[in-house]
Amino acid sequence: MSDPIHVAVILGSTREGRLCDTLAAWVAGELDKRHDLTFSLIDPASLDLPGCHENQANEGIRRLRDQLDRADAFVVLTPEYNHSFPAALKFLIDSSYAEWQTKPVGFVSYGGISGGLRAVEQLRQVFAELHAVTVRDSVSFINVWEQFADDGSLIGPDRAVAALQRMVSQLHWWATATRAARKTAPYREVA
């Protein structure tokens, strides 16, 4: 493909000792097997984002917006904290607006008994307000600490790999369609 879809994989946690790094490595390994897309990681822990009351025109925000703007689609990795998603992820999302519009978003969630699905359902509402398109299928890791070996490899990967492939195929379809639509008629003309 001469112009592959670019997927930004967003790490949703900034906690020390987070599992998000393990999941990001797994997602990156699976995406790397595809020839119809490229990907990059966006880690809020490394962006030097300002605090909630600081100026949002700092260098970290500018770099974030550039990364989001270059992406055709997003995969959001989110843990579930207290039946929701982390504050750092909300701040990252709210730091931009136009960069999300008309782009598809997929989710890889993790947590305890719900596998992060409560966080994903709330994120779907947030992304709808940003005029982003969330794909139906997602990947969810129930009791995540039991799903990965000490070396970061997935124990019994078949279900998760199949779910990720299905979700990424949906992301690719939507990203191809919305990228073409943005070239034909800029979204700001209809919004």
Protein Blocks (a to p, Z undefined) as FASTA:
>chain_A
ZZdcddddddfbfbehiaklmmmmmmmmmmmmpckbccddddfklnopacfkbcfkbfkl
mmmmmmmmmpmbdcdddddeehiacfklmmmmmmpmklmgopacdddddddfnnommmmm
mmmmmmmmnopacdfbdcddehkllmpcfkopaehkllmmmmmmmmmmmmmmmmmmmmmm
mmmmgfklmZZ
